[in-house]
C-alpha cells in the first residue's frame, strides 16, 4: 500500500481494532499490528507516541472502542504520507 495511490487501495484491516481488539500503531516508518494477546505490551511500548498524537491512552488501555478506532485510523492515514515522501525521494524530488 505504500507505493500505490491511496485512492486505489481498499482495505478494511483497520476495522480489526474494533472487531478483534487488535492494536495498530504507525511508528513513523512502520505500521505495527499487534494481536489482542499483545495489545497491553504494545500500548505500553507506544504510549508516548499515542499521547503525542492527541489520543487518550487511558481510554485505549480500557479498550474503549471509539478511541481504539481513532488510533487505528490515525495510524492507517500516516503511511500514505510516508509513501508519498518515499516515492518523491526515489524520483529525486522534495
C-alpha positions in Angstrom: 0.0 0.0 0.0 2.9 2.4 0.5 3.6 2.6 -3.2 0.1 2.6 -4.6 -2.1 5.7 -4.7 -4.2 5.8 -1.6 -7.4 6.2 -3.6 -6.7 2.9 -5.4 -6.3 0.8 -2.3 -9.1 -0.9 -0.5 -8.6 -2.3 2.9 -10.8 -3.0 5.9 -7.9 -4.2 8.1 -8.1 -1.1 10.2 -11.5 -2.3 11.5 -9.9 -5.2 13.3 -9.0 -2.8 16.1 -12.7 -2.5 17.0 -13.8 -6.0 15.9 -11.0 -8.1 17.4 -9.2 -5.9 19.9 -6.1 -5.6 17.8 -3.8 -2.5 18.0 -2.3 -0.7 15.1 0.4 1.9 15.6 2.3 3.9 12.9 5.8 4.4 14.3 6.9 7.0 11.7 8.3 4.4 9.3 6.5 1.2 10.0 2.9 0.0 10.6 2.9 -2.2 13.7 0.0 -4.7 14.1 -0.5 -6.3 17.5 -3.0 -9.0 18.2 -5.3 -8.7 21.1 -2.9 -11.0 23.0 -0.1 -8.5 22.8 -2.1 -5.2 22.9 -1.1 -4.4 26.5 2.6 -4.7 25.7 2.1 -2.7 22.5 0.2 0.1 24.2 2.8 0.4 26.9 5.6 0.5 24.3 4.0 3.2 22.2 2.4 5.3 25.0 4.3 8.5 24.3 3.6 8.3 20.5 -0.1 7.7 21.1 -0.5 10.6 23.6 1.6 12.8 21.3 -1.0 12.1 18.6 -3.6 13.6 20.9 -5.3 10.3 21.7 -6.4 9.3 25.2 -4.2 6.4 26.2 -6.4 5.7 29.3 -9.4 5.1 27.0 -7.3 2.9 24.7 -5.9 0.9 27.7 -9.6 0.4 28.8 -10.4 -0.9 25.3 -12.8 1.9 24.6 -13.7 1.0 21.0 -14.1 4.6 19.7 -10.7 5.7 20.9 -9.0 2.5 19.7 -10.6 3.0 16.3 -9.3 6.6 16.3 -5.8 5.2 17.0 -6.2 2.7 14.1 -7.4 5.4 11.7 -4.7 7.8 12.8 -2.1 5.0 12.2 -3.5 4.0 8.8 -3.6 7.6 7.5 0.1 8.1 8.0 1.7 5.5 5.7 0.1 7.3 2.8 2.1 10.5 3.6 5.2 8.4 4.1 4.7 6.5 0.8 4.3 9.9 -1.0 7.6 11.1 0.5 9.3 7.8 -0.3 8.2 7.9 -4.0 9.4 11.6 -4.2 12.7 10.7 -2.7 13.1 7.8 -5.2 12.5 10.2 -8.1 14.8 12.8 -6.6 12.0 15.2 -5.7 11.4 17.1 -2.5 
